[in-house]
Amino acid sequence: MSNYIFDIETGPRSRTELAECVPTFEAPSNWKDSEKIRAYVAEKEAEWFQSAALSALTGRVLAIGYLDAVTDELGYFASGDEAADLAAFWHLVAPTGYLNADLIGFSSNRFDLPFMIRRSWHLRVPVPAELVSGRWLPSQCRDVLDCWRCGNREDSVSLDRLAQFLGVGRKNGSGAHFASQWATDPSGALAYLANDLRLTLRCAVALGLIAQPSASQPSLSSP
């Protein structure tokens, strides 16, 4: 069975799609300066749209990255067609409709997989059967963050901090900026995603979640 390291990057849906969802923001009632009021409302709207990327109800998948832990094959589904990208990823890991690979991510059981499943439901994209057939995700879904927690759900750590702690690298940006970078510098955005995939793999190996890739395979030292 293959081991696929995977990660998604998300962004808000269009303002047209979200027009009915945007709250009405108002400055404090004792404010009188119209310019300050407009700036305040604009800032709050911008914050809301940024946070919209974190929910499947208001966000969308911009890019899905994957890294084969055995062959070191690195790839992306980032065509701009969300439904097609989701379908392509599900076909990669479950070509017959059932998983033929372990899916390894960081906070992936809490965020990435639920987000992808819910967006797939919205877009009527078939989801691998094991992912929606029970109360829990199947054992093939292996989360580096869950491994780090050692059973204590209250413990948390960022990928960047964990990678530093384990001595396997650093992040080269922030997911909060992915959507804006994707719009202006797609290659740079994908480089950020690739680095996150490699950090996740190195952390998974360091924690013993997966075996060290064969020395005969390409080096994991490059971003």
VENDA-V306971 format. One record per backbone hydrogen bond with DSSP energy under -0.5 kcal/mol. NH is the residue of the N-H (numbers start at 0). CO is the residue of the C=O. If there is no record, write none. Layout:
BEGIN
nh:NH co:CO
nh:NH co:CO
END
This chain:
BEGIN
nh:1 co:99
nh:3 co:1
nh:3 co:101
nh:4 co:2
nh:4 co:66
nh:5 co:103
nh:6 co:64
nh:8 co:62
nh:10 co:59
nh:12 co:57
nh:17 co:13
nh:18 co:15
nh:20 co:17
nh:21 co:17
nh:24 co:22
nh:30 co:27
nh:33 co:31
nh:36 co:32
nh:37 co:33
nh:38 co:34
nh:39 co:35
nh:40 co:36
nh:41 co:37
nh:42 co:38
nh:43 co:39
nh:44 co:40
nh:45 co:41
nh:46 co:42
nh:47 co:43
nh:48 co:44
nh:49 co:45
nh:50 co:46
nh:51 co:47
nh:52 co:49
nh:53 co:50
nh:54 co:51
nh:57 co:54
nh:58 co:54
nh:59 co:10
nh:61 co:8
nh:61 co:59
nh:62 co:8
nh:63 co:76
nh:64 co:6
nh:65 co:74
nh:66 co:4
nh:67 co:72
nh:68 co:2
nh:68 co:66
nh:71 co:67
nh:74 co:65
nh:76 co:63
nh:77 co:75
nh:81 co:79
nh:84 co:80
nh:85 co:81
nh:86 co:82
nh:87 co:83
nh:88 co:84
nh:89 co:85
nh:90 co:86
nh:91 co:87
nh:92 co:88
nh:93 co:89
nh:95 co:97
nh:96 co:93
nh:99 co:92
nh:101 co:1
nh:102 co:139
nh:103 co:3
nh:103 co:101
nh:104 co:102
nh:104 co:141
nh:106 co:104
nh:110 co:106
nh:111 co:106
nh:112 co:107
nh:114 co:110
nh:115 co:111
nh:116 co:112
nh:117 co:113
nh:118 co:114
nh:119 co:115
nh:120 co:116
nh:121 co:117
nh:122 co:118
nh:123 co:119
nh:123 co:120
nh:124 co:119
nh:125 co:123
nh:128 co:96
nh:130 co:127
nh:131 co:128
nh:132 co:129
nh:140 co:137
nh:141 co:102
nh:141 co:139
nh:142 co:140
nh:143 co:104
nh:143 co:141
nh:146 co:142
nh:147 co:143
nh:148 co:144
nh:149 co:145
nh:149 co:146
nh:150 co:145
nh:151 co:148
nh:152 co:150
nh:154 co:151
nh:161 co:157
nh:162 co:158
nh:163 co:159
nh:164 co:160
nh:165 co:161
nh:166 co:162
nh:166 co:163
nh:167 co:162
nh:168 co:162
nh:176 co:173
nh:177 co:174
nh:180 co:176
nh:181 co:177
nh:182 co:178
nh:183 co:179
nh:184 co:180
nh:188 co:184
nh:189 co:185
nh:190 co:186
nh:191 co:187
nh:192 co:188
nh:193 co:189
nh:194 co:190
nh:195 co:191
nh:196 co:192
nh:197 co:193
nh:198 co:194
nh:199 co:195
nh:200 co:196
nh:201 co:197
nh:202 co:198
nh:203 co:199
nh:204 co:200
nh:205 co:201
nh:206 co:202
nh:207 co:204
nh:208 co:203
nh:209 co:203
nh:216 co:213
END
